[in-house]
Each structure stands twice: as structure tokens, then as C-alpha cells.
Amino acid sequence: EKAKVEASKLFNEMLHMANVVTKDQYDALAARVTELEGKLHKEFPNND
């Protein structure tokens, strides 16, 4: 039961942190991920 409480507390904290991230920050992060994926794809073209 205690573990369940801990888990839901952690989940709520994660949700709160996710809400703190602004749309701009999220877009910037998404762009970086896309860029990294592009680089990986160029370096390892056969790795589909």
C-alpha cells in the first residue's frame, strides 16, 4: 500500500514537471531529437 502511495506521488510530480515545460522548450527538444535521428540515420543508413 505504501508503495502505491509513493508511486502515485512520483507520478504526480512527473505530471507537474511535464506541465512546467513550455511549448517552446518542448518544440526545441523535439527538434533536437529529430536532428539527432537524422545524424544517426546518415551514419548508419542500413540501420532501418
Legacy VTK file of the C-alpha trace (Angstrom):
# vtk DataFile Version 3.0
C-alpha trace
ASCII
DATASET POLYDATA
POINTS 48 float
0.000 0.000 0.000
2.835 2.362 0.849
4.473 1.620 -2.493
1.232 2.580 -4.232
1.217 5.936 -2.453
4.876 6.524 -3.351
4.209 5.638 -6.982
1.248 7.994 -7.292
3.234 10.770 -5.611
6.060 10.253 -8.106
3.560 10.166 -10.969
2.020 13.457 -9.849
5.466 15.048 -9.603
6.272 13.889 -13.127
2.993 15.323 -14.407
3.746 18.600 -12.671
7.239 18.719 -14.161
5.806 17.962 -17.596
3.405 20.885 -17.210
6.273 23.193 -16.263
7.965 22.583 -19.607
6.799 25.260 -22.013
5.705 24.564 -25.569
8.835 26.346 -26.833
11.090 24.117 -24.751
9.215 21.045 -25.930
9.487 22.115 -29.578
13.215 22.780 -29.167
13.697 19.354 -27.608
11.665 17.662 -30.342
13.750 19.447 -32.980
16.966 18.250 -31.333
15.698 14.678 -31.203
14.737 14.824 -34.878
18.151 16.262 -35.723
19.906 13.516 -33.769
17.831 10.854 -35.512
18.823 12.366 -38.854
22.506 12.238 -37.909
22.213 8.645 -36.767
20.439 7.738 -39.981
23.240 9.301 -42.049
25.930 7.496 -40.076
24.109 4.168 -40.089
21.973 4.179 -43.264
21.404 0.408 -43.131
20.010 0.547 -39.613
16.340 0.815 -40.558
LINES 1 49
48 0 1 2 3 4 5 6 7 8 9 10 11 12 13 14 15 16 17 18 19 20 21 22 23 24 25 26 27 28 29 30 31 32 33 34 35 36 37 38 39 40 41 42 43 44 45 46 47
